[in-house]
Amino acid sequence: MQHKHVLVVEDEAPIRDMIRFALERADFRVTEAEDAQSARLSMAEQRPDLVLLDWMLPGISGAEFARELRREDLTADVPIIMVTARVDEDDRVRGLNLGADDYVTKPFSSSELVARVRAVLRRSLPGGEDETLELDGLILDAASQRVAAGELPVKLGPTEYRLLRFFMSNPERVYSREQMLDRVWGQNVFVEERTVDVHIRRLRKALAPHGFDSFIQTVRGSGYRFSSKTM
């Protein structure tokens, strides 16, 4: 089996060494870069399956580099995880809006890092059509494209279904409307951001009879979060 290739872009050698050790133990193949220029050269030689990108880099920042990667055809669909010491939720949402697929906050454990990498790679695979997602009794069967609340079917339109699948694949994360448009509708589809609100209302209405509408939480000034935890 071919090992997945992770490019680690981090200017601090001790952190790079720790990340490399953790990922190689988990059977990933790792390439290192200390700045954006080194990362560009590495990706020109071989396109990675995922980029682990530090927010604070010398020269061009990790945030700016993430935006650059999303603009280039070669790297537009390469998953990116931002590594950041920033703990403010607005900063994390900004990272996602710049094109990151996820973030991990320093300090982090090796097990958390590996779990995040695996989760993002799993979400980015073109397949995944046979997966079953479940959260507190809400079940989404991707193979049949059916949703159930316990034993009871939940009727959803196609857009609400894709929206719910996105939410259930990315629980506990705050996403802006712009980010959700890119992920659910597609980056080349021109849809107004308020369209997200319309479909959120429809999805909540469909989930309300089963008591799951509260899982879709509005985060004022930022976007939406899908969580079984209370606000």
Protein Blocks (a to p, Z undefined) as FASTA:
>chain_A
ZZdddddddfblklmmmmmmmmmmnopacdddfbfklmmmmmmmpccfbdcddfbaghja
fklmmmmmmmpmklmmgccddddfbfbfklmmmmmmnopabdcdddddfklmmmmmmmmm
mmmpmglmlbccdeehiacdfklopacehjaccdddfklmmmmmmmmmmghiacdfklmm
mmmnopkbccdfklmmmmmmmmmmmmmmnopmmmpccdehilpcddfbdZZ
